[in-house]
């Protein structure tokens, strides 16, 4: 089924990009001090991009995708979902990395590791529960997203939520079709959450208590 394949591709790839970019951005804001633009101002600006309603940027996104010839394209939907979910990822990763002790990374740097190696081999493994929580949340948000897909995708980039909403026709609602599609749409996020459940709770509570 095209819609199921599109949903899996869009949610998986967009969440992966959000996780990678958010991890680098969150670590940078947690470990380095920016001079010209303060860290708090950068973090607040990032969060402000998640505050406005999605419909407020619908026309600009439509014009950008039309210019890039990415309307009704899976890649265009992925780009929009990355932009939509990235602010939350950056803030969560900022809190996760800020709660980690710097001593381990400093010890690794004394032993010869650079900043990138210390980040990859020291910080990321310790923050693994937080990474899992960010990925699962981004996956769920992308999987359930409806507005951008229905505006920027017409046929080739249609996802399951749009397909389910399209079951309502002038002849009425086909309850059997809606029920089967709804169960199909629930299965992937539930399976993902069950597999990673032991990391999700720990990741969501990581950094919640400050000493």
C-alpha positions as CSV (number, residue, x, y, z in Angstrom):
1,X,0.0,0.0,0.0
2,X,1.4,3.3,-1.1
3,X,0.1,5.3,1.9
4,X,1.6,2.9,4.4
5,X,5.0,2.9,2.6
6,X,5.0,6.7,2.5
7,X,4.1,7.0,6.2
8,X,6.9,4.6,7.2
9,X,9.5,6.3,4.9
10,X,8.5,9.8,6.0
11,X,8.3,9.1,9.7
12,X,11.5,7.0,9.8
13,X,13.8,9.3,7.8
14,X,12.5,12.6,9.2
15,X,12.9,11.3,12.8
16,X,16.4,10.2,12.0
17,X,17.4,13.6,10.6
18,X,15.7,15.3,13.6
19,X,17.6,13.1,16.0
20,X,21.0,13.7,14.4
21,X,20.7,17.4,13.9
22,X,19.0,17.9,17.3
23,X,21.8,15.9,19.1
24,X,24.5,18.1,17.6
25,X,22.6,21.3,18.2
26,X,21.7,20.3,21.8
27,X,25.2,19.3,22.6
28,X,26.6,22.5,21.2
29,X,24.3,24.6,23.3
30,X,24.9,22.6,26.4
31,X,28.7,22.5,26.2
32,X,29.9,25.7,24.4
33,X,29.3,29.3,25.2
34,X,28.4,31.5,22.2
35,X,29.6,35.1,22.4
36,X,27.7,37.2,19.8
37,X,24.4,35.4,20.5
38,X,23.8,34.0,23.9
39,X,22.9,30.4,24.4
40,X,19.6,31.2,26.1
41,X,18.6,33.5,23.2
42,X,19.5,30.8,20.6
43,X,17.5,28.2,22.6
44,X,14.5,30.5,22.9
45,X,14.6,31.3,19.2
46,X,14.6,27.6,18.4
47,X,11.7,27.0,20.7
48,X,9.7,30.0,19.2
49,X,9.7,28.2,15.9
50,X,7.4,25.5,17.5
51,X,5.1,28.0,19.1
52,X,3.2,29.3,16.1
53,X,0.4,27.3,14.6
54,X,1.4,25.2,11.5
55,X,-1.3,26.8,9.4
56,X,0.5,30.2,9.7
57,X,3.4,28.9,7.6
58,X,1.4,26.8,5.2
59,X,1.5,29.2,2.3
60,X,5.3,29.9,2.6
61,X,6.0,26.2,2.7
62,X,3.7,25.6,-0.3
63,X,5.5,28.3,-2.3
64,X,9.0,27.0,-1.3
65,X,8.1,23.4,-2.3
66,X,6.5,24.6,-5.5
67,X,9.7,26.5,-6.4
68,X,11.8,23.4,-5.6
69,X,9.4,21.2,-7.5
70,X,8.8,19.1,-4.5
71,X,5.0,19.2,-4.3
72,X,3.5,15.8,-4.0
73,X,6.9,14.5,-3.2
74,X,8.0,12.4,-0.2
75,X,11.2,14.4,0.1
76,X,9.3,17.6,0.5
77,X,7.1,16.2,3.2
78,X,10.3,14.9,5.0
79,X,11.9,18.3,4.9
80,X,8.7,20.0,6.4
81,X,8.4,17.4,9.1
82,X,12.1,17.8,10.0
83,X,11.6,21.6,10.3
84,X,8.4,21.0,12.4
85,X,9.9,18.5,14.9
86,X,13.5,19.9,15.2
87,X,12.8,22.6,17.8
88,X,11.4,20.1,20.3
89,X,14.4,17.8,19.6
90,X,16.9,20.5,20.2
91,X,15.3,21.5,23.5
92,X,15.1,18.0,24.8
93,X,18.7,17.1,23.8
94,X,19.9,20.4,25.3
95,X,18.4,19.3,28.7
96,X,19.7,15.8,28.4
97,X,23.3,16.9,27.6
98,X,23.3,19.7,30.2
99,X,22.5,17.1,32.9
100,X,25.5,14.9,32.0
101,X,28.7,15.5,33.9
102,X,31.5,17.1,31.9
103,X,34.2,15.2,33.7
104,X,34.0,12.1,31.5
105,X,34.4,14.1,28.3
106,X,37.2,16.2,29.8
107,X,39.0,13.0,30.8
108,X,38.6,11.6,27.3
109,X,40.0,14.8,25.8
110,X,43.0,14.6,28.1
111,X,43.6,11.0,26.8
112,X,43.7,12.4,23.2
113,X,40.1,12.4,22.1
114,X,38.9,15.4,20.1
115,X,35.5,17.2,20.7
116,X,33.8,15.1,18.0
117,X,35.1,11.8,19.4
118,X,34.2,12.7,22.9
119,X,30.7,13.5,21.7
120,X,30.3,10.3,19.7
121,X,32.0,7.8,22.1
122,X,31.2,9.4,25.5
123,X,28.2,11.7,25.4
124,X,26.0,9.9,23.0
125,X,26.1,6.4,24.7
126,X,25.3,8.0,28.1
127,X,22.4,10.0,26.6
128,X,21.0,6.9,24.7
129,X,17.7,6.9,26.6
130,X,17.2,10.6,25.7
131,X,18.0,9.8,22.1
132,X,15.4,7.1,22.0
133,X,12.8,9.3,23.6
134,X,13.4,12.0,21.0
135,X,13.3,9.6,18.1
136,X,10.0,8.0,19.3
137,X,8.3,11.4,19.9
138,X,9.4,12.7,16.5
139,X,8.3,9.4,14.8
140,X,4.8,9.7,16.4
141,X,4.4,13.4,15.5
142,X,5.5,12.7,12.0
143,X,3.3,9.6,11.7
144,X,0.2,11.4,12.8
145,X,0.8,14.7,10.9
146,X,-2.1,15.6,8.7
147,X,-2.2,19.2,7.7
148,X,1.1,19.5,5.8
149,X,0.6,16.2,4.0
150,X,-2.9,17.1,2.7
151,X,-1.7,20.5,1.4
152,X,1.7,19.5,0.0
153,X,0.8,16.0,-1.1
154,X,-1.9,15.1,-3.5
155,X,-1.4,11.4,-4.6
156,X,2.1,10.2,-4.6
157,X,3.0,11.5,-1.1
158,X,-0.3,10.6,0.6
159,X,0.1,9.1,4.1
160,X,-2.3,6.9,6.2
161,X,-3.9,9.8,8.1
162,X,-4.9,11.5,4.8
163,X,-6.1,8.2,3.4
164,X,-8.3,7.6,6.5
165,X,-9.7,11.1,6.3
166,X,-10.5,10.5,2.6
167,X,-12.8,7.6,3.4
168,X,-15.6,10.0,4.0
169,X,-17.3,10.5,0.7
170,X,-20.7,11.8,-0.6
171,X,-22.0,8.3,-0.2
172,X,-21.2,8.3,3.5
173,X,-18.5,6.8,5.7
174,X,-17.2,3.3,5.1
175,X,-16.8,2.2,8.7
176,X,-15.2,-1.1,7.8
177,X,-12.5,0.6,5.7
178,X,-11.9,3.3,8.4
179,X,-11.6,0.7,11.1
180,X,-9.1,-1.5,9.2
181,X,-7.0,1.5,8.2
182,X,-7.1,2.9,11.7
183,X,-5.8,-0.4,13.2
184,X,-3.1,-0.5,10.5
185,X,-2.1,3.0,11.3
186,X,-1.8,2.2,15.1
187,X,0.4,-0.9,14.7
188,X,3.8,0.7,13.8
189,X,3.9,3.3,16.5
190,X,2.8,0.8,19.1
191,X,5.4,-1.8,18.1
192,X,8.1,0.9,18.2
193,X,7.0,2.1,21.6
194,X,6.9,-1.5,23.0
195,X,10.3,-2.3,21.7
196,X,11.9,0.9,23.1
197,X,9.7,1.2,26.2
198,X,12.5,0.6,28.7
199,X,14.4,3.6,27.2
200,X,11.5,5.9,26.8
201,X,10.5,6.5,30.5
202,X,14.2,6.9,31.5
203,X,14.8,9.3,28.6
204,X,11.8,11.4,29.3
205,X,12.8,11.8,33.0
206,X,16.5,12.3,32.3
207,X,17.4,15.8,33.4
208,X,14.0,16.3,35.2
209,X,15.6,16.5,38.7
210,X,18.3,19.1,39.3
211,X,20.6,18.8,42.3
